[in-house]
Amino acid sequence: MRQLLVPVIGLLLALTGSVRAESVLVAAAANVTAVVGEIAAAFAAETGHEVVLTFGSTGGLYAQITQAAPFDVYLAADAERPERALAEGHAVRGSGFTYAYGRLALYSTTRDVGGAAALDGEFRRLAIADPQLAPYGRAAMEVLAALGRSAAVADRLVTGASVTQALQFVVSGNAELGFVAASQIGEGAHWLVPA
């Protein structure tokens, strides 16, 4: 079993191709939307260069990169896809590095979440990110398997394209619970999944 602490081991990669002097195209995992927006605004104010942000799942952004999307920077939520981009020649060698580590949290805006026992209670929907595209979704599935609750919640899972969409399901009330990035949660109850 992989560690339950989701490594938001994103790697910053200057992608192959020329960097435009006027603008920088940034592909960023959905879990860093707020902070990357702040960084981009500060960068633009300081340098006068425009920052064009594209947010999505790490896997979805990787797929765009492999199809020659002209990103200058790739901020991923795992190490796997940036390493693959480097190995396949879609990024400048030696440009990758870990910029943060993230945590998976079980979150609710409507109920108490004191731990894994919240998954045993009555709820209609549990939101997760797509495990095929989003590292947080893959980690959520690993947590459910490790807790022996995969089968018990299978018919109540609602899957978002990214961890941000999973969060939106919870915030909107379309799901009472959701596995999301701890960095994204606001008001409400949460349980930080232990390693």
Backbone as CSV, one residue per row, in Angstrom:
resi,resn,N_x,N_y,N_z,CA_x,CA_y,CA_z,C_x,C_y,C_z
1,MET,0.833,-1.172,0.000,0.000,0.000,0.000,0.882,1.240,0.000
2,ARG,0.539,2.185,-0.823,1.273,3.440,-0.847,0.945,4.251,0.379
3,GLN,1.795,5.159,0.690,1.578,6.040,1.822,0.278,6.814,1.631
4,LEU,-0.513,6.984,2.674,-1.783,7.685,2.570,-1.615,9.187,2.494
5,LEU,-0.484,9.694,2.960,-0.198,11.109,2.784,0.003,11.314,1.292
6,VAL,-0.834,12.127,0.688,-0.730,12.343,-0.750,0.456,13.237,-1.007
7,PRO,1.441,12.751,-1.713,2.540,13.653,-2.001,2.134,14.601,-3.114
8,VAL,1.881,15.817,-2.733,1.661,16.821,-3.758,3.077,17.200,-4.124
9,ILE,3.718,16.223,-4.715,5.091,16.397,-5.112,5.005,16.909,-6.524
10,GLY,4.663,18.115,-6.642,4.572,18.701,-7.961,5.958,19.106,-8.386
11,LEU,6.185,19.024,-9.629,7.468,19.427,-10.160,7.275,20.594,-11.096
12,LEU,8.101,21.589,-10.948,8.064,22.736,-11.816,8.941,22.400,-13.005
13,LEU,8.374,22.439,-14.176,9.111,22.071,-15.366,9.033,23.175,-16.408
14,ALA,10.155,23.643,-16.861,10.154,24.548,-18.001,10.054,23.635,-19.217
15,LEU,8.957,23.689,-19.904,8.710,22.776,-21.011,9.512,23.197,-22.229
16,THR,9.763,22.228,-23.093,10.533,22.518,-24.286,9.792,23.510,-25.159
17,GLY,10.507,24.236,-25.918,9.930,25.274,-26.765,10.381,26.620,-26.248
18,SER,10.124,27.645,-27.007,10.580,28.968,-26.604,9.639,29.577,-25.587
19,VAL,10.192,30.291,-24.653,9.406,30.990,-23.658,9.098,32.369,-24.222
20,ARG,7.832,32.740,-24.224,7.427,34.036,-24.737,7.783,35.125,-23.735
21,ALA,8.337,36.220,-24.224,8.751,37.307,-23.345,7.556,37.997,-22.705
22,GLU,6.414,38.053,-23.388,5.268,38.785,-22.887,4.390,37.958,-21.954
23,SER,4.367,36.650,-22.136,3.475,35.837,-21.316,4.106,34.502,-20.979
24,VAL,3.668,33.957,-19.851,4.108,32.646,-19.399,2.857,31.791,-19.269
25,LEU,2.862,30.627,-19.908,1.717,29.718,-19.850,1.977,28.679,-18.770
26,VAL,1.117,28.640,-17.774,1.293,27.760,-16.626,0.157,26.744,-16.561
27,ALA,0.518,25.465,-16.532,-0.432,24.377,-16.305,-0.281,23.970,-14.847
28,ALA,-1.366,24.077,-14.072,-1.268,23.816,-12.637,-2.362,22.870,-12.181
29,ALA,-1.975,21.949,-11.312,-2.938,21.018,-10.718,-3.999,21.804,-9.955
30,ALA,-5.203,21.296,-9.974,-6.347,21.997,-9.385,-6.177,22.297,-7.901
31,ASN,-5.413,21.490,-7.181,-5.290,21.692,-5.739,-4.510,22.947,-5.360
32,VAL,-3.819,23.570,-6.298,-3.034,24.770,-5.992,-3.630,26.026,-6.624
33,THR,-4.892,25.970,-6.990,-5.536,27.081,-7.686,-5.356,28.417,-6.960
34,ALA,-5.697,28.481,-5.698,-5.661,29.758,-4.971,-4.256,30.316,-4.872
35,VAL,-3.311,29.510,-4.443,-1.953,30.014,-4.238,-1.273,30.371,-5.562
36,VAL,-1.507,29.592,-6.601,-0.889,29.899,-7.888,-1.472,31.193,-8.456
37,GLY,-2.753,31.421,-8.226,-3.347,32.682,-8.658,-2.678,33.874,-7.993
38,GLU,-2.404,33.756,-6.697,-1.726,34.827,-5.967,-0.296,35.029,-6.472
39,ILE,0.416,33.930,-6.692,1.795,34.010,-7.178,1.834,34.635,-8.567
40,ALA,0.905,34.223,-9.430,0.857,34.765,-10.785,0.599,36.265,-10.769
41,ALA,-0.308,36.711,-9.914,-0.608,38.141,-9.821,0.623,38.923,-9.344
42,ALA,1.324,38.389,-8.357,2.529,39.054,-7.850,3.624,39.087,-8.918
43,PHE,3.794,37.983,-9.645,4.789,37.914,-10.718,4.473,38.940,-11.800
44,ALA,3.210,39.004,-12.208,2.802,39.949,-13.248,3.031,41.389,-12.795
45,ALA,2.704,41.692,-11.531,2.884,43.044,-11.006,4.359,43.428,-10.966
46,GLU,5.205,42.467,-10.613,6.635,42.759,-10.480,7.352,42.829,-11.818
47,THR,6.966,41.982,-12.770,7.710,41.886,-14.033,7.017,42.527,-15.228
48,GLY,5.706,42.714,-15.124,4.960,43.220,-16.268,4.607,42.135,-17.274
49,HIS,5.011,40.905,-17.008,4.704,39.788,-17.901,3.361,39.173,-17.517
50,GLU,2.596,38.832,-18.504,1.304,38.193,-18.272,1.508,36.722,-17.922
51,VAL,0.711,36.225,-16.995,0.712,34.809,-16.652,-0.650,34.250,-17.045
52,VAL,-0.650,33.257,-17.929,-1.884,32.616,-18.365,-1.972,31.274,-17.658
53,LEU,-3.004,31.122,-16.821,-3.142,29.932,-15.987,-4.161,28.964,-16.571
54,THR,-3.793,27.691,-16.575,-4.709,26.620,-16.938,-4.704,25.638,-15.781
55,PHE,-5.881,25.406,-15.186,-5.983,24.481,-14.071,-6.706,23.221,-14.508
56,GLY,-6.325,22.093,-13.924,-6.983,20.834,-14.220,-6.365,19.718,-13.414
57,SER,-6.754,18.508,-13.757,-6.155,17.359,-13.083,-4.735,17.176,-13.608
58,THR,-3.881,16.644,-12.775,-2.498,16.405,-13.172,-2.428,15.546,-14.426
59,GLY,-3.253,14.489,-14.480,-3.246,13.608,-15.640,-3.775,14.279,-16.891
60,GLY,-4.816,15.087,-16.741,-5.364,15.804,-17.886,-4.371,16.804,-18.457
61,LEU,-3.672,17.511,-17.590,-2.659,18.463,-18.048,-1.491,17.743,-18.697
62,TYR,-1.095,16.618,-18.123,-0.012,15.820,-18.715,-0.393,15.391,-20.133
63,ALA,-1.641,14.953,-20.310,-2.089,14.540,-21.642,-1.975,15.699,-22.630
64,GLN,-2.315,16.909,-22.192,-2.180,18.070,-23.067,-0.716,18.316,-23.430
65,ILE,0.159,18.161,-22.448,1.586,18.374,-22.691,2.122,17.380,-23.713
66,THR,1.701,16.134,-23.610,2.184,15.123,-24.565,1.659,15.370,-25.976
67,GLN,0.623,16.192,-26.086,0.071,16.545,-27.396,0.533,17.937,-27.829
68,ALA,1.645,18.379,-27.269,2.329,19.624,-27.646,1.639,20.903,-27.179
69,ALA,0.877,20.832,-26.098,0.353,22.074,-25.517,1.557,22.934,-25.136
70,PRO,1.503,24.218,-25.423,2.707,25.065,-25.278,2.925,25.638,-23.876
71,PHE,2.793,24.818,-22.842,2.996,25.313,-21.482,4.469,25.562,-21.223
72,ASP,4.739,26.605,-20.453,6.105,26.912,-20.029,6.403,26.316,-18.663
73,VAL,5.367,26.130,-17.851,5.513,25.618,-16.491,4.416,24.593,-16.241
74,TYR,4.779,23.506,-15.575,3.828,22.449,-15.219,3.940,22.213,-13.724
75,LEU,2.890,22.532,-12.978,2.837,22.300,-11.542,1.889,21.136,-11.307
76,ALA,2.433,19.982,-10.977,1.650,18.756,-10.856,1.392,18.418,-9.399
77,ALA,0.445,17.509,-9.182,0.120,17.062,-7.832,0.746,15.714,-7.515
78,ASP,1.640,15.260,-8.353,2.409,14.049,-8.072,3.749,14.146,-8.792
79,ALA,4.618,13.219,-8.524,5.927,13.206,-9.184,5.915,12.359,-10.447
80,GLU,4.991,11.422,-10.519,4.966,10.449,-11.612,4.889,11.090,-12.997
81,ARG,3.919,11.939,-13.225,3.727,12.488,-14.566,4.816,13.479,-14.971
82,PRO,5.268,14.372,-14.083,6.392,15.232,-14.471,7.656,14.424,-14.787
83,GLU,7.896,13.355,-14.022,9.057,12.511,-14.312,8.910,11.855,-15.685
84,ARG,7.689,11.446,-16.002,7.418,10.865,-17.315,7.624,11.915,-18.416
85,ALA,7.160,13.144,-18.173,7.344,14.220,-19.149,8.828,14.461,-19.411
86,LEU,9.621,14.431,-18.360,11.068,14.580,-18.514,11.657,13.425,-19.314
87,ALA,11.291,12.200,-18.934,11.835,11.007,-19.598,11.448,10.944,-21.075
88,GLU,10.263,11.436,-21.397,9.773,11.370,-22.776,10.193,12.580,-23.611
89,GLY,10.956,13.492,-23.037,11.436,14.647,-23.789,10.437,15.785,-23.924
90,HIS,9.429,15.808,-23.062,8.439,16.890,-23.107,8.809,18.042,-22.178
91,ALA,9.954,17.953,-21.528,10.384,18.986,-20.584,11.904,19.094,-20.610
92,VAL,12.383,20.208,-20.138,13.820,20.459,-20.104,14.440,19.639,-18.975
93,ARG,15.425,18.820,-19.300,16.097,17.987,-18.309,16.672,18.836,-17.178
94,GLY,16.523,18.332,-15.968,17.069,19.014,-14.802,16.207,20.150,-14.278
95,SER,15.050,20.372,-14.888,14.225,21.503,-14.470,13.188,21.144,-13.407
96,GLY,13.024,19.876,-13.095,11.997,19.472,-12.141,12.462,19.568,-10.704
97,PHE,11.543,19.909,-9.825,11.821,19.890,-8.394,10.509,19.818,-7.627
98,THR,10.586,19.352,-6.399,9.420,19.276,-5.529,9.159,20.660,-4.960
99,TYR,7.935,21.146,-5.123,7.614,22.476,-4.614,6.731,22.442,-3.371
100,ALA,6.096,21.309,-3.071,5.243,21.228,-1.882,4.842,19.785,-1.634
101,TYR,4.383,19.514,-0.434,3.778,18.236,-0.090,2.369,18.532,0.398
102,GLY,1.425,17.739,-0.037,0.040,17.985,0.346,-0.512,16.870,1.207
103,ARG,-1.689,17.134,1.752,-2.367,16.159,2.598,-3.773,15.937,2.084
104,LEU,-4.208,14.720,2.156,-5.568,14.347,1.819,-6.430,14.533,3.061
105,ALA,-7.624,15.089,2.876,-8.541,15.290,3.999,-9.936,14.822,3.605
106,LEU,-10.637,14.253,4.561,-12.056,13.961,4.407,-12.761,15.206,4.937
107,TYR,-13.643,15.792,4.129,-14.186,17.118,4.418,-15.705,17.132,4.297
108,SER,-16.341,17.954,5.123,-17.784,18.150,5.046,-18.132,19.551,5.522
109,THR,-19.120,20.134,4.882,-19.630,21.427,5.331,-20.914,21.261,6.134
110,THR,-21.417,20.029,6.219,-22.719,19.807,6.853,-22.719,18.827,8.015
111,ARG,-21.623,18.146,8.245,-21.626,17.134,9.311,-20.279,17.085,9.997
112,ASP,-20.282,16.435,11.143,-19.059,16.232,11.904,-18.198,15.179,11.206
113,VAL,-16.921,15.438,11.136,-15.990,14.472,10.541,-14.877,14.263,11.551
114,GLY,-15.051,13.264,12.403,-14.077,13.031,13.453,-13.017,12.012,13.091
115,GLY,-13.118,11.434,11.941,-12.165,10.415,11.535,-12.795,9.491,10.516
116,ALA,-12.179,8.342,10.342,-12.641,7.371,9.353,-14.053,6.885,9.648
117,ALA,-14.486,6.963,10.900,-15.840,6.523,11.268,-16.923,7.311,10.538
118,ALA,-16.600,8.502,10.067,-17.569,9.297,9.304,-18.018,8.557,8.051
119,LEU,-17.187,7.649,7.555,-17.530,6.874,6.359,-18.544,5.774,6.662
120,ASP,-18.771,5.490,7.932,-19.742,4.470,8.333,-21.141,5.045,8.526
121,GLY,-21.229,6.356,8.634,-22.516,6.992,8.901,-23.407,7.044,7.674
122,GLU,-24.558,7.644,7.882,-25.525,7.817,6.800,-25.143,9.037,5.964
123,PHE,-24.927,8.833,4.696,-24.701,9.923,3.757,-25.075,9.421,2.370
124,ARG,-25.480,10.349,1.519,-25.885,9.991,0.157,-24.700,9.895,-0.788
125,ARG,-23.781,10.853,-0.701,-22.690,10.940,-1.672,-21.349,11.226,-0.997
126,LEU,-20.312,10.604,-1.547,-18.923,10.838,-1.157,-18.192,11.270,-2.418
127,ALA,-17.671,12.484,-2.428,-16.991,13.025,-3.599,-15.499,12.690,-3.573
128,ILE,-14.986,12.316,-4.725,-13.546,12.112,-4.903,-13.174,12.642,-6.286
129,ALA,-11.902,12.893,-6.486,-11.396,13.249,-7.809,-11.214,11.964,-8.618
130,ASP,-11.239,12.077,-9.914,-11.068,10.927,-10.801,-9.725,10.251,-10.513
131,PRO,-9.731,9.010,-10.033,-8.476,8.344,-9.680,-7.567,8.071,-10.873
132,GLN,-8.116,8.082,-12.076,-7.293,7.871,-13.270,-6.514,9.128,-13.657
133,LEU,-7.019,10.280,-13.273,-6.412,11.551,-13.681,-5.795,12.343,-12.532
134,ALA,-6.330,12.175,-11.340,-5.948,13.039,-10.225,-5.303,12.234,-9.091
135,PRO,-4.103,12.606,-8.689,-3.444,11.910,-7.577,-4.276,11.880,-6.299
136,TYR,-5.033,12.933,-6.014,-5.867,12.927,-4.819,-6.984,11.895,-4.935
137,GLY,-7.501,11.677,-6.120,-8.509,10.639,-6.324,-7.933,9.250,-6.137
138,ARG,-6.738,9.053,-6.668,-6.057,7.760,-6.498,-5.796,7.502,-5.020
139,ALA,-5.357,8.523,-4.300,-5.090,8.376,-2.871,-6.384,8.102,-2.099
140,ALA,-7.468,8.746,-2.499,-8.756,8.505,-1.829,-9.163,7.044,-1.972
141,MET,-8.975,6.486,-3.158,-9.316,5.080,-3.377,-8.418,4.173,-2.541
142,GLU,-7.160,4.536,-2.394,-6.236,3.759,-1.567,-6.666,3.799,-0.100
143,VAL,-7.118,4.961,0.357,-7.582,5.097,1.740,-8.808,4.218,1.968
144,LEU,-9.766,4.296,1.040,-10.973,3.479,1.174,-10.628,1.996,1.211
145,ALA,-9.698,1.574,0.368,-9.278,0.165,0.350,-8.585,-0.211,1.657
146,ALA,-7.698,0.650,2.130,-6.964,0.368,3.366,-7.902,0.294,4.571
147,LEU,-8.966,1.069,4.532,-9.943,1.067,5.627,-11.000,-0.021,5.459
148,GLY,-10.942,-0.735,4.351,-11.911,-1.784,4.087,-13.304,-1.257,3.789
149,ARG,-13.382,-0.069,3.224,-14.695,0.551,2.985,-15.015,0.750,1.509
150,SER,-14.189,0.255,0.621,-14.419,0.460,-0.816,-15.791,-0.028,-1.251
151,ALA,-16.122,-1.247,-0.905,-17.413,-1.823,-1.325,-18.578,-1.100,-0.666
152,ALA,-18.423,-0.718,0.591,-19.516,-0.083,1.330,-19.905,1.276,0.767
153,VAL,-18.974,1.977,0.143,-19.281,3.315,-0.380,-19.343,3.365,-1.898
154,ALA,-19.085,2.253,-2.563,-18.984,2.238,-4.034,-20.187,2.853,-4.730
155,ASP,-21.377,2.554,-4.263,-22.576,3.073,-4.929,-22.904,4.516,-4.532
156,ARG,-22.103,5.095,-3.644,-22.331,6.477,-3.210,-21.231,7.425,-3.680
157,LEU,-20.265,6.909,-4.457,-19.175,7.751,-4.941,-19.655,8.653,-6.071
158,VAL,-19.254,9.899,-6.028,-19.443,10.827,-7.139,-18.041,11.332,-7.471
159,THR,-17.706,11.257,-8.757,-16.340,11.525,-9.183,-16.243,12.833,-9.949
160,GLY,-15.352,13.693,-9.481,-15.084,14.951,-10.169,-13.880,14.806,-11.082
161,ALA,-13.797,15.650,-12.078,-12.675,15.610,-13.012,-11.357,15.976,-12.331
162,SER,-11.447,16.732,-11.237,-10.256,17.151,-10.495,-10.622,17.222,-9.013
163,VAL,-9.618,17.444,-8.183,-9.875,17.564,-6.745,-10.683,18.824,-6.450
164,THR,-10.550,19.846,-7.269,-11.349,21.051,-7.079,-12.824,20.780,-7.359
165,GLN,-13.112,19.973,-8.372,-14.510,19.636,-8.623,-15.076,18.773,-7.496
166,ALA,-14.275,17.875,-6.942,-14.725,17.093,-5.785,-15.057,18.035,-4.625
167,LEU,-14.227,19.034,-4.403,-14.489,20.033,-3.368,-15.787,20.779,-3.659
168,GLN,-16.011,21.147,-4.913,-17.238,21.864,-5.282,-18.479,21.025,-4.992
169,PHE,-18.389,19.718,-5.185,-19.522,18.846,-4.867,-19.872,18.955,-3.379
170,VAL,-18.853,19.025,-2.532,-19.087,19.125,-1.088,-19.628,20.509,-0.728
171,VAL,-18.985,21.545,-1.213,-19.384,22.914,-0.883,-20.806,23.205,-1.361
172,SER,-21.183,22.675,-2.506,-22.523,22.923,-3.051,-23.599,22.087,-2.369
173,GLY,-23.192,21.094,-1.586,-24.156,20.226,-0.921,-24.558,19.018,-1.745
174,ASN,-23.959,18.862,-2.919,-24.265,17.702,-3.752,-23.621,16.426,-3.229
175,ALA,-22.675,16.569,-2.325,-22.074,15.433,-1.615,-21.860,15.882,-0.179
176,GLU,-22.232,15.034,0.771,-22.060,15.406,2.183,-20.607,15.302,2.628
177,LEU,-19.871,14.407,2.002,-18.465,14.173,2.338,-17.628,14.186,1.065
178,GLY,-16.344,14.496,1.221,-15.451,14.424,0.073,-14.005,14.317,0.504
179,PHE,-13.245,13.550,-0.270,-11.802,13.513,-0.081,-11.221,14.613,-0.955
180,VAL,-10.583,15.600,-0.318,-10.060,16.765,-1.019,-8.657,17.082,-0.508
181,ALA,-8.036,18.058,-1.130,-6.730,18.533,-0.664,-6.935,19.370,0.592
182,ALA,-6.179,19.103,1.623,-6.308,19.861,2.869,-6.099,21.346,2.631
183,SER,-5.276,21.692,1.665,-5.001,23.101,1.370,-6.225,23.831,0.827
184,GLN,-7.236,23.100,0.394,-8.416,23.716,-0.208,-9.565,23.956,0.763
185,ILE,-9.540,23.313,1.898,-10.733,23.341,2.742,-10.889,24.664,3.471
186,GLY,-12.146,25.033,3.635,-12.480,26.261,4.343,-13.278,25.917,5.573
187,GLU,-14.382,26.620,5.768,-15.242,26.372,6.915,-15.869,24.995,6.780
188,GLY,-15.936,24.308,7.862,-16.491,22.964,7.873,-15.614,22.062,8.701
189,ALA,-15.979,20.806,8.727,-15.237,19.817,9.514,-14.367,18.985,8.594
190,HIS,-13.244,18.551,9.114,-12.368,17.703,8.302,-11.558,16.754,9.168
191,TRP,-11.087,15.726,8.513,-10.181,14.750,9.122,-8.985,14.632,8.205
192,LEU,-7.799,14.965,8.718,-6.576,14.798,7.930,-6.201,13.330,7.932
193,VAL,-6.140,12.738,6.751,-5.816,11.313,6.638,-4.361,11.114,7.067
194,PRO,-4.119,10.246,8.034,-2.730,10.026,8.475,-1.947,9.203,7.454
195,ALA,-0.643,9.345,7.515,0.226,8.573,6.613,0.101,7.101,6.943
